[in-house]
Each structure stands twice: as structure tokens, then as C-alpha cells.
Amino acid sequence: MYKIRAILDVDEDVIRTIVFNENLSLEKLHFDIAKAFGFDGSEMASFYKSDDEWNQGLEIPLFNMAEAGEELSMTSCVTKDILERQNDKLIYVYDFLQMWTFYIELIDSSAEEVSDTKIILNVGKMPKDAPDRVFESDKIMNEFDNENHDLFNDFEDLDNLDLDNY
């Protein structure tokens, strides 16, 4: 039996603790987590391996969209092979348009078998809207939007360039 804690990345506490068999595929875990938070599981999603500081690592997508031979997907991954030790972490992103982000941590494991996936702790209500995300690339692109900031002013007069000296 595996016990994970799933925490939604929002200001208010929205937490689910879920127990399931360690041989569960990541695809089934995806559907179980989505259902635990009130989603139907119909949107694209990915798990990302994570370190102790929640830095995003290797992506495990819902569907294999890579080249032939790179068949990593939720269907091909078993939970016990991804979450091998207590405190191992994953980041789960559901619905890439809304970017619902969850922090998943293996908090306990045992030899005990459970018949079905169960939610054993349910804290907080899901917000109606996903939180706004600011991505690092958005900050960088905002620098180019400033009309007074011309990075290319050296190229205004191309007729006077002496190209023979290059």
C-alpha cells in the first residue's frame, strides 16, 4: 500500500491524502488524483519527477508524444518504480491551459494490500478558478515590450555599413 499526500498549489490549503496499491500505473493515479480534486480527468496532464526542493525534473506525460523508442508515458510507468522511497516527490500538472499544479509526496508505504484507491483525508475546497501563473519567460518578454527600450537601434541605417571589412 502506498499513501501519498497531494497538495494543490494555491494560497488556501487544499490537500488530499490517497492510499492505493504500489503496482498502480501512473495513468490510473492521474485519474484518481483528478477525481479526488473534482476533475473528470479528460484534460492533458503530466507528472514531473522532483527533488526535495520541488525542482521540476523528468516529465512523464499522459500520452507518449516522443520519437520512436522513447516510450515514457503514464501508461508505461508503475508507481512503485517512480516513487521508490518515502518522501519521494512528484509535481503533477493537470490541464495545461489552466495549469492546476499539485505537489505529490509519498508519505508512507507498507506490504498491506488495499482493494481500491481511497481518499483518507480531504482538507479544503477547490477554488473555482485556477491561480494565475507568471512564467519566467513572460518576465523576459515584457522587457521587449517597452517602446523606449530599443535593442536594435544600431541597425537603423544599413546603407552605410561597410560590409567589405567583415
PLY file of the C-alpha trace (Angstrom):
ply
format ascii 1.0
element vertex 166
property float x
property float y
property float z
element edge 165
property int vertex1
property int vertex2
end_header
0.00 0.00 0.00
1.20 3.49 -0.86
-0.01 6.63 0.86
0.54 9.93 -0.91
-0.27 13.49 0.01
-1.40 15.74 -2.84
-1.33 19.49 -2.19
-2.80 21.98 -4.65
-0.53 24.98 -5.28
-2.90 27.76 -4.13
-3.00 30.17 -1.18
-5.64 28.23 0.79
-4.92 24.68 1.97
-6.38 22.12 -0.44
-4.98 18.70 0.45
-5.90 15.09 -0.27
-4.26 12.00 1.21
-4.78 8.98 -1.01
-3.97 5.28 -0.48
-3.56 2.77 -3.32
-1.62 -0.33 -4.35
2.00 0.24 -5.30
1.51 -1.51 -8.68
-0.92 1.18 -9.85
0.02 2.75 -13.19
0.68 6.48 -13.22
-2.21 6.79 -15.67
-4.63 5.34 -13.09
-3.06 7.54 -10.39
-3.62 10.56 -12.65
-7.33 9.75 -12.92
-7.57 9.10 -9.16
-5.90 12.40 -8.24
-8.01 14.32 -10.77
-11.18 12.75 -9.36
-10.09 13.46 -5.77
-9.94 17.17 -6.62
-13.21 17.24 -8.56
-11.92 16.94 -12.13
-13.07 14.36 -14.66
-9.56 13.54 -15.89
-10.28 14.49 -19.50
-7.57 17.17 -19.79
-3.91 16.65 -20.66
-1.61 16.16 -17.70
1.96 15.30 -16.79
3.87 14.13 -13.77
7.37 15.51 -13.23
9.96 13.86 -11.03
11.07 16.29 -8.36
13.84 16.71 -5.83
13.45 17.68 -2.16
13.11 21.37 -3.09
10.35 20.72 -5.63
12.51 21.46 -8.66
10.85 20.08 -11.78
12.70 17.19 -13.41
11.91 14.42 -15.90
8.45 14.69 -17.48
6.13 11.69 -17.60
3.28 12.72 -19.95
-0.18 11.21 -20.13
0.48 10.14 -23.72
3.77 9.29 -25.39
4.49 12.12 -27.82
8.20 11.47 -28.24
10.18 9.82 -31.01
10.02 6.06 -31.51
11.94 4.24 -28.81
11.31 6.90 -26.16
8.14 5.36 -24.82
7.83 7.12 -21.47
4.22 7.78 -20.56
1.90 7.37 -17.60
0.60 4.12 -19.09
4.06 2.55 -19.17
5.09 3.63 -15.65
4.22 1.83 -12.42
4.01 3.96 -9.29
6.48 1.84 -7.27
9.14 2.41 -9.96
8.70 6.19 -9.83
8.06 6.71 -6.10
10.62 4.28 -4.72
11.23 5.66 -1.22
9.31 7.50 1.44
9.37 11.29 0.84
9.95 10.88 -2.93
8.18 13.70 -4.73
6.36 14.42 -7.98
4.86 17.55 -9.44
1.54 16.90 -11.16
0.18 19.42 -13.68
-3.41 18.97 -14.80
-4.93 20.91 -17.73
-2.14 22.80 -19.47
-4.44 25.74 -20.24
-5.38 26.26 -16.58
-2.11 24.88 -15.13
-3.53 23.29 -11.98
-0.33 22.30 -10.16
-0.10 19.74 -7.36
2.76 18.65 -5.13
2.70 14.87 -4.62
4.74 13.18 -1.89
4.97 9.54 -0.86
4.36 9.75 2.89
4.07 6.03 3.75
4.29 2.57 2.25
3.63 -0.91 3.59
3.12 -4.51 2.45
-0.60 -4.19 3.18
-2.89 -4.53 0.14
-5.87 -2.25 -0.49
-8.70 -3.24 -2.81
-9.39 0.21 -4.26
-7.85 3.64 -4.29
-9.26 5.64 -1.37
-9.15 9.24 -0.20
-8.46 9.08 3.54
-8.01 12.81 4.17
-9.85 15.65 2.47
-8.90 19.20 3.52
-10.11 22.39 1.84
-12.28 23.20 -1.14
-11.14 23.56 -4.71
-11.20 27.17 -5.93
-13.44 27.83 -8.92
-10.60 29.27 -10.99
-7.01 28.19 -11.38
-4.42 30.59 -9.92
-2.67 32.99 -12.28
0.81 31.81 -13.15
3.68 34.11 -14.07
6.34 32.32 -16.04
9.97 33.43 -16.21
9.78 33.79 -19.99
6.86 36.22 -19.58
9.05 38.48 -17.42
11.82 38.45 -20.02
9.42 39.14 -22.90
8.00 42.15 -21.04
11.40 43.83 -21.42
10.94 43.78 -25.20
7.50 45.40 -24.93
8.96 48.67 -23.59
8.83 51.16 -26.50
11.65 53.28 -25.04
13.95 50.29 -24.90
15.33 49.75 -28.40
17.85 46.93 -28.52
18.32 47.21 -32.26
18.98 50.93 -32.76
22.43 50.19 -34.24
20.79 48.65 -37.30
18.62 51.58 -38.38
20.90 52.68 -41.24
22.02 49.58 -43.09
23.00 51.52 -46.24
26.09 52.99 -44.56
27.50 49.69 -43.33
30.90 48.79 -44.77
30.41 45.08 -45.33
33.80 44.67 -47.06
35.59 44.95 -43.70
33.88 41.92 -42.17
0 1
1 2
2 3
3 4
4 5
5 6
6 7
7 8
8 9
9 10
10 11
11 12
12 13
13 14
14 15
15 16
16 17
17 18
18 19
19 20
20 21
21 22
22 23
23 24
24 25
25 26
26 27
27 28
28 29
29 30
30 31
31 32
32 33
33 34
34 35
35 36
36 37
37 38
38 39
39 40
40 41
41 42
42 43
43 44
44 45
45 46
46 47
47 48
48 49
49 50
50 51
51 52
52 53
53 54
54 55
55 56
56 57
57 58
58 59
59 60
60 61
61 62
62 63
63 64
64 65
65 66
66 67
67 68
68 69
69 70
70 71
71 72
72 73
73 74
74 75
75 76
76 77
77 78
78 79
79 80
80 81
81 82
82 83
83 84
84 85
85 86
86 87
87 88
88 89
89 90
90 91
91 92
92 93
93 94
94 95
95 96
96 97
97 98
98 99
99 100
100 101
101 102
102 103
103 104
104 105
105 106
106 107
107 108
108 109
109 110
110 111
111 112
112 113
113 114
114 115
115 116
116 117
117 118
118 119
119 120
120 121
121 122
122 123
123 124
124 125
125 126
126 127
127 128
128 129
129 130
130 131
131 132
132 133
133 134
134 135
135 136
136 137
137 138
138 139
139 140
140 141
141 142
142 143
143 144
144 145
145 146
146 147
147 148
148 149
149 150
150 151
151 152
152 153
153 154
154 155
155 156
156 157
157 158
158 159
159 160
160 161
161 162
162 163
163 164
164 165
